[in-house]
Amino acid sequence: MVTRHDDLSLQYVLSGPADTSQRPLVVIMHGRGADMSDLADIAPMIDRGGYRFVFPNAPHPFEPYPGTTFGRTWFDGWPPTRQSLDESRARLLRFLDEIVERYPRPDASCCSVASRREVSCRSTPDSARSRSWPASCQ
């Protein structure tokens, strides 16, 4: 079942059960110029049985040429400004924290998805949002 949601900090498409049963959670982000629905059709093809897939929508409309918009983008400008990247990262981390709270996972004893190294591009946590990474998450 595929449903659209706009009740968290980012809109998203959910593929899989919308209940609160514990299921593995997979978050897949679209690229620049696409939107949250762009990749939702792949969920049934890659589902290993009972996974819940979340496809967030980037916050900004993509404007490749002045006055022409299609799809969404995670940051403003090209090249993107540092401020736009930082704002996008903060918003995405907030969304990931919200989504893992909303949909329980069997591995919930681990840290939240937003604190995993993969989400923060293997960088160290910034001083504004310090996180610890348990060994089971590394």
C-alpha positions as CSV (number, residue, x, y, z in Angstrom):
1,M,0.0,0.0,0.0
2,V,1.4,3.4,-1.0
3,T,0.2,6.5,0.9
4,R,1.2,10.2,0.9
5,H,1.8,12.0,4.1
6,D,2.4,15.7,5.0
7,D,2.2,15.6,8.8
8,L,6.0,15.7,9.6
9,S,8.7,18.2,8.8
10,L,8.9,16.9,5.2
11,Q,6.2,15.4,3.0
12,Y,6.8,11.7,2.2
13,V,5.4,8.7,0.5
14,L,5.1,5.5,2.5
15,S,5.1,2.1,0.9
16,G,4.1,-0.7,3.2
17,P,2.0,-0.9,6.3
18,A,1.1,2.4,8.0
19,D,0.4,0.7,11.3
20,T,2.8,0.8,14.3
21,S,4.0,-2.8,14.0
22,Q,7.7,-3.2,14.2
23,R,9.2,-3.6,10.7
24,P,12.5,-2.8,9.1
25,L,12.6,0.8,7.8
26,V,14.2,1.9,4.6
27,V,14.5,5.6,3.7
28,I,15.3,6.4,0.0
29,M,15.9,9.9,-1.1
30,H,15.2,11.2,-4.7
31,G,17.7,13.2,-6.7
32,R,17.5,16.8,-7.9
33,G,14.6,17.4,-10.2
34,A,12.6,14.4,-9.0
35,D,10.1,14.2,-6.2
36,M,9.0,11.8,-3.4
37,S,6.9,9.7,-5.9
38,D,9.7,9.1,-8.3
39,L,11.2,6.0,-6.7
40,A,8.2,4.7,-4.8
41,D,7.5,2.1,-7.5
42,I,10.7,0.3,-6.7
43,A,9.7,-0.6,-3.1
44,P,7.8,-3.8,-4.1
45,M,10.7,-4.9,-6.3
46,I,13.3,-4.6,-3.5
47,D,11.1,-5.6,-0.5
48,R,12.5,-8.6,1.2
49,G,9.3,-9.2,3.0
50,G,7.6,-6.9,5.4
51,Y,9.8,-3.8,5.0
52,R,8.5,-0.3,5.4
53,F,9.8,2.2,2.7
54,V,9.8,6.0,3.2
55,F,10.4,8.4,0.3
56,P,10.8,12.0,1.6
57,N,10.1,15.0,-0.6
58,A,12.9,17.6,-0.9
59,P,11.8,20.9,0.6
60,H,12.6,23.2,-2.4
61,P,11.1,23.4,-5.9
62,F,13.8,22.8,-8.5
63,E,14.2,25.6,-11.0
64,P,16.7,24.7,-13.7
65,Y,16.0,27.8,-15.6
66,P,14.4,31.0,-14.4
67,G,10.6,30.6,-14.4
68,T,10.8,26.8,-15.1
69,T,10.2,24.4,-12.3
70,F,9.9,20.7,-12.1
71,G,10.5,18.3,-9.3
72,R,12.2,19.2,-6.0
73,T,15.7,19.8,-4.7
74,W,17.4,19.4,-1.3
75,F,19.3,22.7,-1.5
76,D,19.1,26.1,-3.3
77,G,21.5,27.3,-5.9
78,W,24.2,25.8,-8.0
79,P,26.7,25.5,-6.7
80,P,24.8,25.2,-3.4
81,T,25.6,27.6,-0.7
82,R,26.9,26.3,2.6
83,Q,23.9,27.8,4.4
84,S,21.5,25.9,2.1
85,L,23.3,22.6,2.6
86,D,23.3,23.1,6.4
87,E,19.6,24.0,6.5
88,S,18.8,20.9,4.3
89,R,20.9,18.6,6.5
90,A,19.2,19.9,9.7
91,R,15.7,19.5,8.2
92,L,16.5,16.0,6.9
93,L,17.9,14.9,10.3
94,R,14.8,16.2,12.0
95,F,12.6,14.3,9.5
96,L,14.6,11.1,10.1
97,D,14.2,11.4,13.9
98,E,10.4,12.0,13.4
99,I,10.1,9.0,11.0
100,V,11.9,6.5,13.3
101,E,9.7,7.6,16.2
102,R,6.5,7.2,14.1
103,Y,7.3,3.8,12.7
104,P,8.9,1.3,15.2
105,R,11.7,-0.9,14.0
106,P,13.0,-4.2,15.3
107,D,16.5,-2.7,15.7
108,A,15.2,0.2,17.8
109,S,17.8,-0.6,20.5
110,C,20.3,0.9,18.2
111,C,20.6,4.7,17.8
112,S,18.1,6.6,15.7
113,V,18.6,6.5,11.9
114,A,19.5,10.2,11.9
115,S,22.5,9.5,14.2
116,R,24.0,6.8,12.0
117,R,27.2,7.6,10.1
118,E,25.6,6.8,6.7
119,V,23.1,9.6,7.2
120,S,25.7,12.2,8.1
121,C,27.9,11.3,5.1
122,R,30.4,9.7,7.4
123,S,31.3,13.0,8.9
124,T,31.6,13.8,12.6
125,P,28.5,15.3,14.3
126,D,28.4,19.1,14.2
127,S,28.7,21.0,17.4
128,A,25.0,22.2,17.2
129,R,23.7,18.6,17.3
130,S,26.2,16.4,19.0
131,R,25.4,12.6,18.8
132,S,27.1,9.5,20.0
133,W,27.4,6.4,17.8
134,P,27.1,3.1,19.7
135,A,29.3,0.3,18.3
136,S,26.3,-1.5,17.0
137,C,25.6,1.4,14.6
138,Q,29.1,1.8,13.2
